[in-house]
Amino acid sequence: MNRIATFSVIAALATLSFGGMTYATDAKMNWPSHIDQSVRAFKGDNVRIVDVDTLKQENQTRMWIDEASAEQRASLMAAVEANKPLAAKLKAQNVEMNNIAGAEEAADGGLTIYVR
């Protein structure tokens, strides 16, 4: 009976470990699809600037920002620079373009820009 209990505990711990790895893998794959097109086409005044360091380490948004590829960041940067009105708004708020780490479309149609 003791072996069965020990085996059950080991199996439960192994399952928890694999579940955590799956979550971490999923989080880094969650770069918002087509965010570069959304940023390029964004029109409006509802732009929010968020410092990545204000997000908790386990925050999913922070995870995908931290795991973003160089190609994803370059595509986002090109989209911001192509949207002249947005770039002007960001510069007016003292956002340095090379500090942009990510972006998300808000449910209300606004845009959240994450900076470092």
PyRosetta script that sets phi, psi and omega in degrees:
from pyrosetta import init, pose_from_sequence

init()
pose = pose_from_sequence("MNRIATFSVIAALATLSFGGMTYATDAKMNWPSHIDQSVRAFKGDNVRIVDVDTLKQENQTRMWIDEASAEQRASLMAAVEANKPLAAKLKAQNVEMNNIAGAEEAADGGLTIYVR")
pose.set_psi(1, -37.2)
pose.set_omega(1, -179.5)
pose.set_phi(2, -64.2)
pose.set_psi(2, -35.9)
pose.set_omega(2, 179.0)
pose.set_phi(3, -66.4)
pose.set_psi(3, -37.5)
pose.set_omega(3, 180.0)
pose.set_phi(4, -65.7)
pose.set_psi(4, -42.7)
pose.set_omega(4, 178.8)
pose.set_phi(5, -64.6)
pose.set_psi(5, -42.0)
pose.set_omega(5, 178.9)
pose.set_phi(6, -63.6)
pose.set_psi(6, -45.0)
pose.set_omega(6, 179.1)
pose.set_phi(7, -61.7)
pose.set_psi(7, -40.7)
pose.set_omega(7, 179.4)
pose.set_phi(8, -62.4)
pose.set_psi(8, -41.9)
pose.set_omega(8, 179.0)
pose.set_phi(9, -65.1)
pose.set_psi(9, -43.8)
pose.set_omega(9, 179.0)
pose.set_phi(10, -62.4)
pose.set_psi(10, -43.6)
pose.set_omega(10, 179.6)
pose.set_phi(11, -62.9)
pose.set_psi(11, -41.2)
pose.set_omega(11, 179.4)
pose.set_phi(12, -64.4)
pose.set_psi(12, -42.6)
pose.set_omega(12, 179.2)
pose.set_phi(13, -65.9)
pose.set_psi(13, -39.3)
pose.set_omega(13, 178.7)
pose.set_phi(14, -64.2)
pose.set_psi(14, -40.5)
pose.set_omega(14, 178.6)
pose.set_phi(15, -62.8)
pose.set_psi(15, -42.7)
pose.set_omega(15, 178.8)
pose.set_phi(16, -63.0)
pose.set_psi(16, -40.0)
pose.set_omega(16, -179.7)
pose.set_phi(17, -64.6)
pose.set_psi(17, -45.4)
pose.set_omega(17, 179.9)
pose.set_phi(18, -66.4)
pose.set_psi(18, -36.4)
pose.set_omega(18, 177.6)
pose.set_phi(19, -62.5)
pose.set_psi(19, -40.0)
pose.set_omega(19, 177.9)
pose.set_phi(20, -65.0)
pose.set_psi(20, -39.9)
pose.set_omega(20, 178.8)
pose.set_phi(21, -66.3)
pose.set_psi(21, -38.9)
pose.set_omega(21, 178.8)
pose.set_phi(22, -63.1)
pose.set_psi(22, -42.8)
pose.set_omega(22, 179.3)
pose.set_phi(23, -61.4)
pose.set_psi(23, -44.9)
pose.set_omega(23, -179.4)
pose.set_phi(24, -63.7)
pose.set_psi(24, -39.7)
pose.set_omega(24, 178.6)
pose.set_phi(25, -65.1)
pose.set_psi(25, -43.8)
pose.set_omega(25, 179.3)
pose.set_phi(26, -63.4)
pose.set_psi(26, -38.8)
pose.set_omega(26, -177.1)
pose.set_phi(27, -62.7)
pose.set_psi(27, -40.9)
pose.set_omega(27, -177.5)
pose.set_phi(28, -75.4)
pose.set_psi(28, -14.3)
pose.set_omega(28, 178.0)
pose.set_phi(29, -89.2)
pose.set_psi(29, -1.9)
pose.set_omega(29, -172.3)
pose.set_phi(30, -92.0)
pose.set_psi(30, 25.0)
pose.set_omega(30, 173.1)
pose.set_phi(31, -55.9)
pose.set_psi(31, 128.2)
pose.set_omega(31, -174.9)
pose.set_phi(32, -56.3)
pose.set_psi(32, 123.2)
pose.set_omega(32, -179.1)
pose.set_phi(33, -66.0)
pose.set_psi(33, 139.1)
pose.set_omega(33, 177.8)
pose.set_phi(34, 62.3)
pose.set_psi(34, 21.9)
pose.set_omega(34, -179.8)
pose.set_phi(35, -64.1)
pose.set_psi(35, -31.4)
pose.set_omega(35, 179.2)
pose.set_phi(36, -64.5)
pose.set_psi(36, -39.5)
pose.set_omega(36, 176.7)
pose.set_phi(37, -67.3)
pose.set_psi(37, -38.4)
pose.set_omega(37, 178.9)
pose.set_phi(38, -64.2)
pose.set_psi(38, -41.9)
pose.set_omega(38, 179.5)
pose.set_phi(39, -67.1)
pose.set_psi(39, -43.1)
pose.set_omega(39, -179.1)
pose.set_phi(40, -61.1)
pose.set_psi(40, -36.9)
pose.set_omega(40, -176.3)
pose.set_phi(41, -94.1)
pose.set_psi(41, -3.5)
pose.set_omega(41, -175.3)
pose.set_phi(42, -61.2)
pose.set_psi(42, 132.3)
pose.set_omega(42, 174.0)
pose.set_phi(43, -134.7)
pose.set_psi(43, 133.4)
pose.set_omega(43, 179.0)
pose.set_phi(44, 141.1)
pose.set_psi(44, 177.9)
pose.set_omega(44, -177.3)
pose.set_phi(45, -108.5)
pose.set_psi(45, -5.8)
pose.set_omega(45, -175.0)
pose.set_phi(46, -83.9)
pose.set_psi(46, 76.2)
pose.set_omega(46, 179.0)
pose.set_phi(47, -116.1)
pose.set_psi(47, 125.8)
pose.set_omega(47, 179.7)
pose.set_phi(48, -113.0)
pose.set_psi(48, 134.4)
pose.set_omega(48, 177.9)
pose.set_phi(49, -106.2)
pose.set_psi(49, 126.5)
pose.set_omega(49, -179.9)
pose.set_phi(50, -127.7)
pose.set_psi(50, 130.5)
pose.set_omega(50, 175.7)
pose.set_phi(51, -78.7)
pose.set_psi(51, 125.9)
pose.set_omega(51, -179.1)
pose.set_phi(52, -55.9)
pose.set_psi(52, -34.5)
pose.set_omega(52, -178.2)
pose.set_phi(53, -66.3)
pose.set_psi(53, -14.4)
pose.set_omega(53, 177.1)
pose.set_phi(54, -82.5)
pose.set_psi(54, -11.2)
pose.set_omega(54, 178.8)
pose.set_phi(55, -87.3)
pose.set_psi(55, 141.7)
pose.set_omega(55, 177.8)
pose.set_phi(56, -66.2)
pose.set_psi(56, 152.7)
pose.set_omega(56, -179.0)
pose.set_phi(57, -55.4)
pose.set_psi(57, -37.6)
pose.set_omega(57, -176.8)
pose.set_phi(58, -87.5)
pose.set_psi(58, 1.5)
pose.set_omega(58, 177.7)
pose.set_phi(59, -64.6)
pose.set_psi(59, 131.0)
pose.set_omega(59, -175.6)
pose.set_phi(60, -61.8)
pose.set_psi(60, -39.3)
pose.set_omega(60, 178.2)
pose.set_phi(61, -60.6)
pose.set_psi(61, -44.8)
pose.set_omega(61, 179.5)
pose.set_phi(62, -63.2)
pose.set_psi(62, -37.3)
pose.set_omega(62, 179.5)
pose.set_phi(63, -62.6)
pose.set_psi(63, -45.6)
pose.set_omega(63, -178.7)
pose.set_phi(64, -72.1)
pose.set_psi(64, -27.7)
pose.set_omega(64, 175.0)
pose.set_phi(65, -68.4)
pose.set_psi(65, -45.1)
pose.set_omega(65, -179.5)
pose.set_phi(66, -65.0)
pose.set_psi(66, -29.6)
pose.set_omega(66, -176.5)
pose.set_phi(67, -97.8)
pose.set_psi(67, 4.4)
pose.set_omega(67, -177.9)
pose.set_phi(68, -62.7)
pose.set_psi(68, 145.1)
pose.set_omega(68, 179.1)
pose.set_phi(69, -81.6)
pose.set_psi(69, 164.6)
pose.set_omega(69, 177.5)
pose.set_phi(70, -62.4)
pose.set_psi(70, -35.9)
pose.set_omega(70, 179.3)
pose.set_phi(71, -65.9)
pose.set_psi(71, -41.0)
pose.set_omega(71, 178.7)
pose.set_phi(72, -63.6)
pose.set_psi(72, -44.7)
pose.set_omega(72, 179.3)
pose.set_phi(73, -64.6)
pose.set_psi(73, -41.6)
pose.set_omega(73, 179.9)
pose.set_phi(74, -64.2)
pose.set_psi(74, -40.4)
pose.set_omega(74, 178.4)
pose.set_phi(75, -64.3)
pose.set_psi(75, -41.8)
pose.set_omega(75, 177.3)
pose.set_phi(76, -63.7)
pose.set_psi(76, -44.6)
pose.set_omega(76, -179.7)
pose.set_phi(77, -61.2)
pose.set_psi(77, -42.7)
pose.set_omega(77, 178.5)
pose.set_phi(78, -63.6)
pose.set_psi(78, -38.1)
pose.set_omega(78, 179.2)
pose.set_phi(79, -66.0)
pose.set_psi(79, -41.7)
pose.set_omega(79, 178.7)
pose.set_phi(80, -63.6)
pose.set_psi(80, -46.0)
pose.set_omega(80, -178.8)
pose.set_phi(81, -66.3)
pose.set_psi(81, -30.1)
pose.set_omega(81, 178.9)
pose.set_phi(82, -73.7)
pose.set_psi(82, -25.5)
pose.set_omega(82, 179.1)
pose.set_phi(83, -92.6)
pose.set_psi(83, 87.5)
pose.set_omega(83, -174.2)
pose.set_phi(84, -57.6)
pose.set_psi(84, -44.7)
pose.set_omega(84, 178.6)
pose.set_phi(85, -61.8)
pose.set_psi(85, -39.7)
pose.set_omega(85, 177.8)
pose.set_phi(86, -66.1)
pose.set_psi(86, -45.5)
pose.set_omega(86, 179.0)
pose.set_phi(87, -58.5)
pose.set_psi(87, -40.3)
pose.set_omega(87, 178.7)
pose.set_phi(88, -65.0)
pose.set_psi(88, -40.3)
pose.set_omega(88, 178.0)
pose.set_phi(89, -63.3)
pose.set_psi(89, -41.4)
pose.set_omega(89, -179.7)
pose.set_phi(90, -66.9)
pose.set_psi(90, -42.5)
pose.set_omega(90, 178.3)
pose.set_phi(91, -64.5)
pose.set_psi(91, -35.8)
pose.set_omega(91, 177.9)
pose.set_phi(92, -65.2)
pose.set_psi(92, -24.6)
pose.set_omega(92, 178.0)
pose.set_phi(93, -97.1)
pose.set_psi(93, 16.1)
pose.set_omega(93, 177.4)
pose.set_phi(94, 62.6)
pose.set_psi(94, 31.9)
pose.set_omega(94, 175.8)
pose.set_phi(95, -87.2)
pose.set_psi(95, 122.1)
pose.set_omega(95, 175.7)
pose.set_phi(96, -82.4)
pose.set_psi(96, 127.8)
pose.set_omega(96, -173.5)
pose.set_phi(97, -57.0)
pose.set_psi(97, -36.1)
pose.set_omega(97, -178.4)
pose.set_phi(98, -75.4)
pose.set_psi(98, -4.1)
pose.set_omega(98, 177.4)
pose.set_phi(99, -95.2)
pose.set_psi(99, -2.5)
pose.set_omega(99, 179.6)
pose.set_phi(100, -72.2)
pose.set_psi(100, 125.0)
pose.set_omega(100, -176.1)
pose.set_phi(101, -108.9)
pose.set_psi(101, -22.9)
pose.set_omega(101, -177.9)
pose.set_phi(102, -174.7)
pose.set_psi(102, 174.0)
pose.set_omega(102, 178.5)
pose.set_phi(103, -153.3)
pose.set_psi(103, 152.2)
pose.set_omega(103, 176.6)
pose.set_phi(104, -142.1)
pose.set_psi(104, 144.2)
pose.set_omega(104, 172.9)
pose.set_phi(105, -83.4)
pose.set_psi(105, 129.7)
pose.set_omega(105, 179.5)
pose.set_phi(106, -83.4)
pose.set_psi(106, 158.1)
pose.set_omega(106, -179.7)
pose.set_phi(107, -61.6)
pose.set_psi(107, -28.3)
pose.set_omega(107, -178.8)
pose.set_phi(108, -86.6)
pose.set_psi(108, 8.4)
pose.set_omega(108, 180.0)
pose.set_phi(109, 91.8)
pose.set_psi(109, -5.9)
pose.set_omega(109, 178.5)
pose.set_phi(110, -77.1)
pose.set_psi(110, -178.5)
pose.set_omega(110, -178.1)
pose.set_phi(111, -130.9)
pose.set_psi(111, 131.4)
pose.set_omega(111, 175.5)
pose.set_phi(112, -106.6)
pose.set_psi(112, 124.5)
pose.set_omega(112, 177.7)
pose.set_phi(113, -107.9)
pose.set_psi(113, 126.2)
pose.set_omega(113, 179.2)
pose.set_phi(114, -99.3)
pose.set_psi(114, 131.1)
pose.set_omega(114, -179.0)
pose.set_phi(115, -124.3)
pose.set_psi(115, 159.8)
pose.set_omega(115, 176.8)
pose.set_phi(116, -108.5)
pose.dump_pdb("model.pdb")
